[in-house]
Amino acid sequence: MKGEQAHREARGWFNRPTKPYTYPYWGGILLGIVLFLAFLIPGTGLGASGALAAVGAFIVDIIAPGHVDRTPILAHLAGGHKNPFSSWLIPLVIGMIIGGFVSGVIGGRAKWETTRGPRISDKTRWVLAFVGGFIFVYGARMARGCTSGQALTGGAVLSAGSWAIMMAIFAGAYALAYFLRNVWN
């Protein structure tokens, strides 16, 4: 018994036994409840890119406060005496990051690794991930929302624009996957 306990302690956070995934429909049901509560309590939907925009506006406000006051989208977030961190999306995104990490630890899936295909290096995988992430975040701001904002919030209120953007995202992803398929094979 003592040997087994010492073995468990030696494994630490990142060496836990892997547990089976939770039934996926529970995630959908819980996400629907959270989205409903987001409409009911703060009167908005869900979306993560708004939090990134608030952080960006905060950084620009430190460097060039006059520019923030003259630019409508930045002024809306941090102009004048507005605090960009007063948005409820900031704690939402922080909670998503912490919750994802805790879920990974509990499920035994938290570990240091780079998931990649056999034909590319870890460095190439990271470069592709950051370039793709940058392009996606830039596009999310142009589309006035990320996939969670467009698909969940816009889709829930039957916004035709949100449905069109989501179809374009899926079509673009499938088209790009054709050209990057050898990276994963």
PAVO-96077 format. One record per residue (C-alpha): y negated, z negated, x; residue in one letter. Coordinates in pm, 1 decimal, padded with zeros to 6 digits, m for minus. Each point is the difference from the previous one (the first is absolute). Example, Ala and Ser with C-alpha at 12.3 -4.5 7.8 and 13.67 -1.06 7.14 Angstrom:
BEGIN
site Y=00450.0 | Z=m00780.0 | X=01230.0 | type=A
site Y=m00344.0 | Z=00066.0 | X=00137.0 | type=S
end
This chain:
BEGIN
site Y=00000.0 | Z=00000.0 | X=00000.0 | type=M
site Y=m00244.0 | Z=m00084.7 | X=00279.4 | type=K
site Y=00078.4 | Z=00326.7 | X=00178.7 | type=G
site Y=m00068.5 | Z=00200.2 | X=m00316.0 | type=E
site Y=m00333.8 | Z=m00176.3 | X=m00056.2 | type=Q
site Y=m00103.4 | Z=00059.6 | X=00362.9 | type=A
site Y=00096.4 | Z=00366.0 | X=m00038.4 | type=H
site Y=m00215.9 | Z=00027.8 | X=m00316.0 | type=R
site Y=m00297.6 | Z=m00160.2 | X=00175.3 | type=E
site Y=00039.0 | Z=00226.1 | X=00303.1 | type=A
site Y=m00022.3 | Z=00310.8 | X=m00218.8 | type=R
site Y=m00358.5 | Z=m00080.5 | X=m00103.9 | type=G
site Y=m00211.5 | Z=00196.2 | X=m00244.2 | type=W
site Y=00096.0 | Z=00345.6 | X=00120.1 | type=F
site Y=00373.9 | Z=m00048.2 | X=00030.2 | type=N
site Y=00094.5 | Z=m00113.7 | X=m00349.0 | type=R
site Y=00299.5 | Z=00147.3 | X=m00181.3 | type=P
site Y=m00100.4 | Z=00291.8 | X=m00221.5 | type=T
site Y=00012.9 | Z=m00067.7 | X=m00373.9 | type=K
site Y=00054.2 | Z=00274.5 | X=m00258.6 | type=P
site Y=m00308.4 | Z=00153.5 | X=m00156.9 | type=Y
site Y=m00122.0 | Z=m00135.7 | X=m00332.3 | type=T
site Y=00060.3 | Z=00210.7 | X=m00307.4 | type=Y
site Y=m00282.4 | Z=00260.7 | X=00025.5 | type=P
site Y=m00093.6 | Z=m00006.4 | X=m00366.9 | type=Y
site Y=m00109.5 | Z=m00362.4 | X=00039.4 | type=W
site Y=m00261.5 | Z=00122.6 | X=00246.8 | type=G
site Y=m00124.8 | Z=00256.2 | X=m00251.2 | type=G
site Y=m00014.3 | Z=m00257.1 | X=m00278.5 | type=I
site Y=m00187.0 | Z=m00249.8 | X=00218.9 | type=L
site Y=m00239.3 | Z=00270.7 | X=00120.1 | type=L
site Y=m00070.7 | Z=00095.2 | X=m00360.7 | type=G
site Y=m00076.1 | Z=m00363.6 | X=m00083.9 | type=I
site Y=m00233.5 | Z=m00030.3 | X=00300.3 | type=V
site Y=m00175.9 | Z=00324.7 | X=m00099.5 | type=L
site Y=m00041.1 | Z=m00125.6 | X=m00356.9 | type=F
site Y=m00145.8 | Z=m00327.5 | X=00129.6 | type=L
site Y=m00234.6 | Z=00196.2 | X=00228.4 | type=A
site Y=m00133.1 | Z=00184.5 | X=m00305.1 | type=F
site Y=m00017.6 | Z=m00320.5 | X=m00203.0 | type=L
site Y=m00155.5 | Z=m00249.4 | X=00245.7 | type=I
site Y=m00240.3 | Z=00178.5 | X=00240.3 | type=P
site Y=m00024.7 | Z=00307.7 | X=m00223.9 | type=G
site Y=00106.7 | Z=00245.8 | X=00269.5 | type=T
site Y=00328.1 | Z=00145.5 | X=00114.3 | type=G
site Y=00185.5 | Z=m00018.4 | X=00328.3 | type=L
site Y=m00083.3 | Z=00183.7 | X=00319.8 | type=G
site Y=m00003.9 | Z=m00072.1 | X=00370.7 | type=A
site Y=m00243.9 | Z=00257.5 | X=00137.1 | type=S
site Y=m00292.4 | Z=m00185.9 | X=m00156.3 | type=G
site Y=00075.4 | Z=m00293.4 | X=00229.8 | type=A
site Y=m00002.4 | Z=00229.0 | X=00303.8 | type=L
site Y=m00330.5 | Z=00146.3 | X=m00117.7 | type=A
site Y=m00145.9 | Z=m00351.3 | X=m00031.7 | type=A
site Y=00108.2 | Z=m00086.6 | X=00355.0 | type=V
site Y=m00145.5 | Z=00330.0 | X=00124.3 | type=G
site Y=m00327.8 | Z=m00067.1 | X=m00180.8 | type=A
site Y=m00010.5 | Z=m00346.6 | X=00158.1 | type=F
site Y=00040.3 | Z=00149.0 | X=00348.4 | type=I
site Y=m00265.9 | Z=00265.2 | X=m00063.0 | type=V
site Y=m00231.6 | Z=m00268.7 | X=m00141.9 | type=D
site Y=00026.3 | Z=m00192.2 | X=00327.8 | type=I
site Y=m00075.5 | Z=00308.0 | X=00210.7 | type=I
site Y=m00254.6 | Z=00183.8 | X=m00220.2 | type=A
site Y=m00111.4 | Z=m00200.9 | X=m00304.8 | type=P
site Y=m00272.5 | Z=00253.1 | X=m00083.5 | type=G
site Y=00260.3 | Z=00275.1 | X=m00028.2 | type=H
site Y=00201.0 | Z=m00210.2 | X=m00244.0 | type=V
site Y=m00304.0 | Z=m00052.0 | X=m00222.6 | type=D
site Y=m00077.6 | Z=00376.6 | X=m00003.5 | type=R
site Y=00359.2 | Z=00120.0 | X=m00066.9 | type=T
site Y=00096.4 | Z=m00044.3 | X=m00367.7 | type=P
site Y=00373.0 | Z=m00062.1 | X=00049.4 | type=I
site Y=m00062.9 | Z=m00252.2 | X=00278.6 | type=L
site Y=m00292.1 | Z=m00160.2 | X=m00186.7 | type=A
site Y=00232.2 | Z=m00054.9 | X=m00294.8 | type=H
site Y=00236.1 | Z=m00194.7 | X=00228.4 | type=L
site Y=m00234.2 | Z=m00176.9 | X=00244.5 | type=A
site Y=m00360.0 | Z=00098.2 | X=m00069.5 | type=G
site Y=m00280.8 | Z=m00254.0 | X=m00002.8 | type=G
site Y=00141.7 | Z=m00350.7 | X=m00026.9 | type=H
site Y=00342.5 | Z=00105.0 | X=m00132.4 | type=K
site Y=00302.1 | Z=m00150.1 | X=00168.8 | type=N
site Y=00266.7 | Z=00270.1 | X=00043.9 | type=P
site Y=00267.1 | Z=m00270.7 | X=00014.1 | type=F
site Y=m00079.1 | Z=m00117.6 | X=m00352.9 | type=S
site Y=00231.1 | Z=00274.0 | X=m00131.0 | type=S
site Y=00324.7 | Z=m00135.6 | X=m00137.6 | type=W
site Y=00180.6 | Z=00290.2 | X=00170.7 | type=L
site Y=m00034.8 | Z=m00171.0 | X=00340.5 | type=I
site Y=00225.7 | Z=m00296.7 | X=m00090.9 | type=P
site Y=00227.8 | Z=00242.9 | X=m00186.1 | type=L
site Y=00062.0 | Z=00204.2 | X=00317.4 | type=V
site Y=00036.2 | Z=m00313.6 | X=00215.4 | type=I
site Y=00250.0 | Z=m00132.0 | X=m00254.7 | type=G
site Y=00193.7 | Z=00329.6 | X=00010.4 | type=M
site Y=00026.9 | Z=m00020.4 | X=00378.3 | type=I
site Y=00107.8 | Z=m00365.6 | X=m00001.6 | type=I
site Y=00233.7 | Z=00053.5 | X=m00296.0 | type=G
site Y=00163.9 | Z=00300.0 | X=00165.8 | type=G
site Y=00056.0 | Z=m00197.2 | X=00318.6 | type=F
site Y=00141.3 | Z=m00302.3 | X=m00184.7 | type=V
site Y=00225.3 | Z=00227.1 | X=m00205.0 | type=S
site Y=00125.2 | Z=00165.5 | X=00319.6 | type=G
site Y=00072.3 | Z=m00336.2 | X=00159.5 | type=V
site Y=00180.2 | Z=m00136.0 | X=m00307.0 | type=I
site Y=00201.2 | Z=00321.6 | X=m00038.6 | type=G
site Y=00089.5 | Z=00007.4 | X=00369.5 | type=G
site Y=m00177.6 | Z=00331.6 | X=00056.9 | type=R
site Y=m00294.2 | Z=m00115.1 | X=00215.8 | type=A
site Y=00052.8 | Z=00129.5 | X=00350.4 | type=K
site Y=m00181.8 | Z=00179.4 | X=00277.1 | type=W
site Y=00110.7 | Z=00360.7 | X=m00013.2 | type=E
site Y=m00133.9 | Z=00351.3 | X=m00026.0 | type=T
site Y=00179.7 | Z=00206.1 | X=m00260.7 | type=T
site Y=00019.5 | Z=00357.6 | X=00124.7 | type=R
site Y=00221.2 | Z=00302.2 | X=00030.2 | type=G
site Y=00210.2 | Z=00060.1 | X=00311.5 | type=P
site Y=m00216.5 | Z=00288.8 | X=00124.2 | type=R
site Y=m00330.6 | Z=m00183.2 | X=00048.1 | type=I
site Y=m00116.4 | Z=m00293.3 | X=00207.2 | type=S
site Y=m00139.2 | Z=m00325.9 | X=m00130.1 | type=D
site Y=m00344.3 | Z=00103.7 | X=00124.1 | type=K
site Y=00008.9 | Z=00329.7 | X=m00191.6 | type=T
site Y=00114.6 | Z=m00183.6 | X=m00314.0 | type=R
site Y=m00293.1 | Z=m00243.7 | X=00025.8 | type=W
site Y=m00249.2 | Z=00282.0 | X=00060.7 | type=V
site Y=00130.7 | Z=00191.7 | X=m00302.1 | type=L
site Y=m00013.3 | Z=m00316.0 | X=m00212.8 | type=A
site Y=m00360.2 | Z=m00079.2 | X=00092.8 | type=F
site Y=m00121.5 | Z=00359.6 | X=m00035.8 | type=V
site Y=00173.1 | Z=00030.3 | X=m00337.3 | type=G
site Y=m00135.4 | Z=m00336.8 | X=m00109.9 | type=G
site Y=m00353.9 | Z=00094.4 | X=00100.3 | type=F
site Y=00018.5 | Z=00330.9 | X=m00186.6 | type=I
site Y=00145.1 | Z=m00173.1 | X=m00305.1 | type=F
site Y=m00266.8 | Z=m00274.0 | X=m00006.7 | type=V
site Y=m00274.1 | Z=00260.5 | X=00045.7 | type=Y
site Y=00146.6 | Z=00201.6 | X=m00285.4 | type=G
site Y=00030.7 | Z=m00313.0 | X=m00212.7 | type=A
site Y=m00371.1 | Z=m00066.7 | X=00035.2 | type=R
site Y=m00077.7 | Z=00364.4 | X=m00086.0 | type=M
site Y=00225.5 | Z=m00026.5 | X=m00306.1 | type=A
site Y=m00172.6 | Z=m00325.5 | X=m00097.6 | type=R
site Y=00314.7 | Z=m00204.6 | X=00036.0 | type=G
site Y=00328.3 | Z=m00041.0 | X=00177.8 | type=C
site Y=00342.1 | Z=00063.1 | X=m00148.9 | type=T
site Y=00011.5 | Z=m00346.2 | X=m00152.8 | type=S
site Y=m00342.6 | Z=00046.7 | X=m00155.2 | type=G
site Y=00063.3 | Z=00355.3 | X=m00115.0 | type=Q
site Y=00365.8 | Z=m00023.5 | X=m00102.8 | type=A
site Y=00007.9 | Z=m00350.5 | X=m00142.2 | type=L
site Y=m00349.5 | Z=m00054.7 | X=m00135.1 | type=T
site Y=m00092.7 | Z=00360.0 | X=m00081.1 | type=G
site Y=00348.0 | Z=00081.6 | X=m00124.9 | type=G
site Y=00005.7 | Z=m00307.8 | X=m00223.2 | type=A
site Y=m00320.8 | Z=00109.4 | X=m00173.6 | type=V
site Y=00128.9 | Z=00358.8 | X=m00019.9 | type=L
site Y=m00271.8 | Z=00143.4 | X=00223.7 | type=S
site Y=00062.0 | Z=00373.6 | X=00038.9 | type=A
site Y=m00170.2 | Z=m00005.5 | X=00341.5 | type=G
site Y=00232.8 | Z=m00274.7 | X=00123.8 | type=S
site Y=00305.8 | Z=00190.5 | X=m00117.1 | type=W
site Y=m00128.8 | Z=00317.9 | X=00170.7 | type=A
site Y=m00066.2 | Z=m00187.4 | X=00326.1 | type=I
site Y=00347.3 | Z=m00154.8 | X=m00003.7 | type=M
site Y=00161.9 | Z=00339.4 | X=m00055.3 | type=M
site Y=m00206.9 | Z=00135.5 | X=00291.7 | type=A
site Y=00108.1 | Z=m00292.7 | X=00220.5 | type=I
site Y=00367.4 | Z=00061.5 | X=m00076.7 | type=F
site Y=m00034.3 | Z=00375.9 | X=00047.8 | type=A
site Y=m00183.3 | Z=m00050.7 | X=00329.8 | type=G
site Y=00260.1 | Z=m00249.0 | X=00120.2 | type=A
site Y=00287.1 | Z=00236.7 | X=m00078.7 | type=Y
site Y=m00179.4 | Z=00292.4 | X=00164.7 | type=A
site Y=m00074.1 | Z=m00200.0 | X=00315.7 | type=L
site Y=00354.5 | Z=m00139.9 | X=00007.3 | type=A
site Y=00130.3 | Z=00353.2 | X=00046.5 | type=Y
site Y=m00196.6 | Z=00036.0 | X=00324.1 | type=F
site Y=00084.0 | Z=m00350.1 | X=00127.8 | type=L
site Y=00367.5 | Z=m00002.6 | X=m00099.5 | type=R
site Y=00116.9 | Z=00048.7 | X=00360.0 | type=N
site Y=m00182.5 | Z=m00318.0 | X=00101.3 | type=V
site Y=00247.0 | Z=m00201.3 | X=m00210.8 | type=W
site Y=00323.3 | Z=00195.6 | X=00057.1 | type=N
end
